[in-house]
Amino acid sequence: MGLSQMREAAVRMQAHLLVIYNINSDIFEEYRLFKENQVKAFSTCEVAILDTKTGILPYTNVLTRKLLIDANSSDADMSETRKRAEIEVSKDCLNELGLSISDYFNEI
């Protein structure tokens, strides 16, 4: 969906602001012989706030977070560990973006 289509949809819903975000994740595994395996996850979150009346982007931000976790005995296999790492790092990144948006609006 293009920016103009998103703006048109927001105007039809009578929204004054539109929050657009994107999350990209990368996961790397480290297999260890005598210790628990580890998973390193990176998440890059992009956010933009669109003013639907003027069509400008008054706020944009990009954050990258990383997380290193060990495999748990409760994980059935490494795919569950990878998914858990991806969810945790994305949640951390989105939480930080939410705080930065809140700080931006408090400054205004």
C-alpha positions in Angstrom: 0.0 0.0 0.0 1.4 3.4 -0.9 1.6 6.5 1.2 -1.2 8.2 -0.6 -3.5 5.2 -0.2 -2.7 5.0 3.5 -3.4 8.7 3.9 -6.7 8.4 2.0 -7.8 5.5 4.2 -7.0 7.4 7.3 -8.9 10.5 6.1 -12.0 8.3 5.4 -11.8 7.0 8.9 -11.5 10.6 10.1 -8.1 9.9 11.8 -5.8 12.9 12.3 -2.6 10.9 12.6 -1.4 7.6 11.1 1.3 5.5 12.6 3.3 3.5 10.1 5.8 1.0 11.2 8.0 -1.8 9.9 9.9 -4.5 11.7 12.9 -6.5 10.2 14.6 -9.3 12.2 17.7 -11.3 11.8 18.6 -14.4 13.9 21.9 -16.1 14.3 22.5 -19.4 16.1 25.6 -20.4 18.0 25.9 -24.1 18.7 28.1 -25.0 21.6 29.2 -28.5 22.6 29.2 -28.5 26.4 26.9 -25.5 27.1 23.4 -24.5 26.1 23.1 -23.3 22.6 22.6 -19.5 22.1 20.6 -17.4 19.8 21.4 -13.8 18.9 18.5 -11.8 17.5 18.6 -8.4 15.9 15.5 -6.3 15.3 15.3 -3.0 13.3 12.1 -1.1 13.8 11.1 1.9 11.7 8.3 4.2 12.5 6.7 7.3 10.9 3.8 9.4 12.0 1.8 10.9 9.1 -0.4 14.0 9.6 -3.4 13.2 7.4 -4.5 16.9 7.1 -1.2 18.2 5.7 0.4 15.0 4.4 3.7 15.6 6.1 5.7 13.2 8.4 6.4 15.2 11.5 8.2 12.3 13.3 10.3 9.4 12.1 12.6 7.1 13.9 14.7 4.0 13.3 15.9 1.7 16.2 18.0 -1.4 16.2 18.1 -3.7 19.2 19.9 -7.0 19.8 19.3 -9.8 22.3 21.3 -12.9 23.2 19.4 -15.8 24.9 20.2 -19.3 25.8 18.1 -22.3 24.8 15.8 -23.4 27.6 15.0 -27.0 28.5 11.3 -26.1 27.9 12.1 -25.3 24.2 11.4 -28.4 22.1 14.0 -27.4 19.5 16.0 -24.5 18.3 13.2 -23.2 16.2 11.2 -22.4 19.4 14.3 -20.6 20.8 14.7 -18.6 17.6 11.0 -17.6 17.7 11.2 -16.7 21.4 14.3 -14.5 20.7 12.6 -12.8 17.7 9.5 -12.0 19.7 11.4 -10.7 22.7 13.7 -8.4 20.7 10.8 -7.1 18.5 8.8 -6.4 21.7 11.7 -4.5 23.2 12.2 -2.5 20.0 8.5 -1.6 19.7 8.4 -0.6 23.4 11.3 1.7 22.9 9.7 3.3 19.9 6.5 3.8 21.8 8.4 5.6 24.5 10.2 7.8 21.9 6.8 8.7 20.3 5.4 9.5 23.7 8.4 11.8 24.5 7.9 13.5 21.1 4.3 14.3 21.8 5.0 15.4 25.4 7.6 17.9 24.0 5.0 19.5 21.7 
